[in-house]
Amino acid sequence: MAAERDPEGRAAARPLLTDLYQATMALGYWRAGRARDHAEFELFFRRCPFGGAFALAAGLRDCVRFLHAFRLRDADVQFLASVLPPDTDPAFFEHLRALDCSGVTVRALPEGSLAFPGVPLLQVSGPLLVVQLLETPLLCLVSYASLVATNAARLRLIAGPDKRLLEMGLRRAQGPDGGLTASTYSYLGGFDSSSNVLAGQLRGVPVAGTLAHSFITSFSGSEVPPDPVLAPAAGEGPGVDLAASVKEWLERVCAHLGLGVQEPHPGERAAFLAYALAFPRAFHGLLDSYSVWRSGLPNFLAVALALGELGYRPMGVRLDSGDLLQLAQEVRTVFRATAAHFQVPWLESVPIAVSNNIDEEELARLAQEGSEVNVIGIGTSVVTCPQQPSLGCVYKLVSVGGQPRMKMTEDPEKQTLPGSKAAFRLLGYDGSLLLDLLQLAEEPPPQAGQELRVWPQGAQEPHTVRPAQLCEPLPSLAESRAFAQLSLSRLSPEHKRLQSPALYQVALSERLRALVDCLRGGGPL
């Protein structure tokens, strides 16, 4: 019933969006009489993505919705019965029908927090059978959300604070769910808006979009607007035939630019006119359907100046091909010259948007000092995360019945940290991040100004630190976005470097380190 009241709950995940071995283990737990043993799992990653030194924690709101809606329907149980052994005790399926997450507790990094290797994004505790069933869907909900939020944060760091970033990758996303997740969490990571209308409806992401080349090329120039008359923006005075005004302005613009009046494409001009009549307060020109200089720019100027006479201001232009940095510079030069020639100062600052397979390298060019680009649309490079397709999150058992559990393996990187833990983020006197501290849950929390002996991950000797303050641990998406940007601002420049960054320290308390050493050596707890 909860899912029916919350369409996002249905959209996030369903109980059978899982791996079959979760169900086979559930049967094993139930058959062994351990279904209700209290257990705790931790969800974390081992390496920062993209060769960087940080990640952003994301997906928590989807996890919460999923947990609230978690319930196996009759059809779910019937399907599980069809894939489990035919002699499975029917009482097991009755147990599954009664499951929910009312006995599950989740502790999590706040949405938008900086996250580092080994520090749990989620700590999930409750009945062993249930929290085991949650593994795959929680990993699915957190891993990609955190990956795309981190990718978006990197792109924002490259772009700087002033460029507007538009996510427009829905058509390139890995399916509808991937598209919605990418639009949501690229906004959390620092993008300003998305082209994805569903993300606006369901998640409150600001949406933006104008027109495509298909709209422009659909016009031939022979079309006659059914009603070309447009009232002044102030609402006072008689309406003006915008089509006639555009024709007059075209002659003046072409004379100013040294073009023949027949050179600009009539179909493109008809498309601009139609769009201006539909959106006089949000007119936008896509300049490169035919030729930026001989057609797109003069046609845009003619329509923009005709609108300007009525008190309207165009919202901008977009370039979608060629050397975007150079073209933007040259378009701005024409805007400034035309503004001076016709004495319309507002034309100088018309925003210039660009798009066309923009990756990190091209974004750095477009964001350099002196660039005239104002808005940057990025699709494939943000939603597909081409540098690294997966964050590699894991979900590991750390405690059963109050007793610590530790995975032993020949690969030291895959060994887990045992026991129920608490995580603290320690800050220096200037408010910058010092390190993240993992300790056993029963240990007293660190205090500001208190000297601590800690064991940085991989270190052979303990270090002593004295934090000046501690970070205080479901906000809205916009609040999470603001929190993510604040978190990033606290990260030192050497940790924010996108190439060869310094590694951020995650350390263990002395008691947790002692527990690890004890279990590695096979000693008594």
JONOR-V567319 format. One record per backbone hydrogen bond with DSSP energy under -1.0 kcal/mol. CO is the residue of the C=O (numbers start at 1). NH is the residue of the N-H. E is the energy in kcal/mol with one decimal. If there is no record, write none. Layout:
co->(CO,CO)
nh->(NH,NH)
e->(E,E)
This chain:
co->(1,2,6,6,7,8,9,14,16,19,20,21,22,23,24,25,26,27,28,29,30,34,35,37,38,39,40,40,41,42,43,43,44,45,49,55,57,59,60,61,62,63,64,65,73,74,75,76,77,78,80,85,89,90,91,92,93,94,96,101,105,107,110,113,115,116,121,122,123,124,125,126,127,128,129,130,132,134,135,136,137,138,139,142,143,144,145,146,147,148,149,150,151,152,153,154,155,156,164,165,165,166,167,169,170,173,175,176,177,178,179,180,181,182,183,184,185,186,187,193,194,196,197,198,199,199,206,212,213,214,216,228,230,232,240,240,241,242,243,244,245,246,247,248,249,250,251,252,253,254,254,260,265,266,267,268,269,270,271,272,273,274,275,279,283,285,291,291,292,295,296,297,298,299,300,301,302,303,304,305,307,307,308,310,316,317,318,319,322,323,324,325,326,327,328,329,330,331,332,333,334,335,336,337,338,339,344,345,347,351,352,352,353,354,359,360,361,362,363,365,368,374,375,376,378,379,379,380,385,394,396,398,398,399,400,403,407,411,412,420,422,424,425,426,426,427,427,428,432,435,436,437,438,439,440,447,452,454,455,456,463,465,467,469,476,477,478,479,480,481,482,483,484,485,488,490,492,492,494,505,506,507,508,509,510,511,512,513,514,515,516,517,518)
nh->(5,6,9,10,11,12,13,17,18,22,24,25,26,27,28,29,30,31,32,34,33,37,129,128,401,126,398,399,124,396,121,122,394,118,52,115,112,63,64,65,66,67,68,69,77,78,79,80,81,82,84,88,92,94,95,96,97,98,99,104,125,123,113,57,55,119,109,43,107,41,105,39,131,132,133,134,135,138,139,140,141,142,143,146,147,148,149,150,151,152,153,154,155,156,157,158,159,160,376,192,193,378,195,172,173,175,179,180,181,182,183,184,185,186,187,188,189,191,190,167,208,200,201,202,203,205,194,216,217,218,219,242,240,235,230,242,245,246,247,248,249,250,251,252,253,254,255,256,257,258,259,263,269,270,271,272,273,274,275,276,277,278,279,282,315,318,295,296,297,299,300,301,302,303,304,305,306,307,308,309,310,312,311,233,285,353,287,355,324,327,328,329,330,331,332,333,334,335,336,337,338,339,340,341,342,344,347,348,350,317,374,375,319,377,363,364,365,366,367,368,371,164,354,166,168,382,383,384,388,44,42,405,419,40,403,400,416,414,415,441,439,437,471,434,435,468,469,431,428,426,507,424,509,422,443,450,465,463,508,459,454,452,449,427,480,481,482,483,484,485,486,487,488,489,491,433,495,496,502,436,457,438,455,513,514,515,516,517,518,519,520,521,523)
e->(-1.6,-1.1,-1.1,-1.2,-1.9,-2.4,-1.2,-2.5,-2.3,-1.8,-1.9,-2.3,-1.9,-2.1,-2.0,-2.9,-2.5,-2.9,-1.6,-2.9,-1.4,-1.6,-1.9,-2.7,-3.7,-2.2,-2.8,-1.4,-2.4,-2.6,-3.2,-1.4,-3.2,-2.5,-2.1,-3.0,-3.1,-2.1,-2.6,-2.0,-2.4,-2.7,-2.3,-1.8,-2.4,-2.6,-1.9,-2.3,-2.3,-1.2,-1.5,-1.9,-1.9,-1.6,-2.0,-2.1,-2.0,-1.1,-1.5,-1.6,-2.7,-2.8,-2.2,-3.0,-1.5,-1.9,-1.9,-2.8,-2.5,-2.9,-3.0,-2.6,-2.6,-1.8,-1.8,-1.2,-1.5,-2.3,-2.4,-2.6,-2.3,-2.2,-2.6,-2.6,-2.1,-2.9,-2.0,-2.1,-2.4,-2.5,-2.1,-2.2,-2.1,-2.3,-2.4,-2.1,-2.5,-2.1,-3.1,-2.2,-1.3,-2.8,-2.2,-1.8,-1.2,-2.1,-2.3,-2.3,-2.5,-2.6,-2.2,-2.2,-2.7,-2.0,-1.1,-1.5,-1.8,-2.5,-1.2,-2.6,-2.0,-1.2,-2.4,-3.1,-1.6,-1.7,-2.3,-1.2,-3.0,-1.1,-1.4,-2.8,-2.5,-1.7,-2.7,-1.1,-2.1,-2.7,-1.9,-1.9,-2.5,-2.4,-1.4,-1.5,-3.0,-2.9,-1.9,-1.9,-2.4,-1.0,-2.8,-1.8,-1.9,-2.4,-2.2,-2.6,-2.5,-2.5,-2.5,-2.6,-2.4,-1.6,-2.8,-1.4,-3.1,-2.6,-1.6,-3.1,-3.1,-2.6,-2.3,-2.7,-2.3,-2.0,-3.2,-2.8,-1.7,-2.5,-2.4,-1.6,-1.2,-2.2,-1.6,-3.2,-2.0,-3.2,-2.2,-1.8,-1.3,-3.0,-2.4,-1.8,-2.3,-2.9,-2.4,-1.8,-2.0,-2.6,-2.5,-2.3,-2.9,-2.6,-2.1,-2.4,-2.6,-2.2,-1.9,-1.5,-1.3,-1.9,-2.9,-1.9,-2.3,-3.0,-2.8,-2.1,-1.4,-2.4,-1.8,-1.1,-2.1,-2.6,-2.2,-2.7,-2.4,-1.4,-2.2,-2.2,-1.4,-2.1,-2.4,-2.3,-2.3,-2.5,-2.1,-2.3,-1.1,-1.7,-1.3,-2.9,-2.4,-3.4,-1.9,-3.2,-1.2,-2.4,-1.2,-1.6,-2.9,-3.0,-3.0,-2.5,-2.3,-2.9,-1.7,-2.1,-2.4,-3.3,-2.4,-2.6,-3.0,-3.1,-3.9,-2.6,-2.6,-2.5,-2.2,-2.4,-2.5,-2.1,-2.1,-2.8,-2.4,-1.7,-1.0,-1.5,-1.1,-1.6,-2.4,-2.0,-2.8,-2.9,-2.8,-2.6,-2.3,-2.1,-2.4,-2.4,-2.2,-2.5,-2.5,-1.8,-2.3)
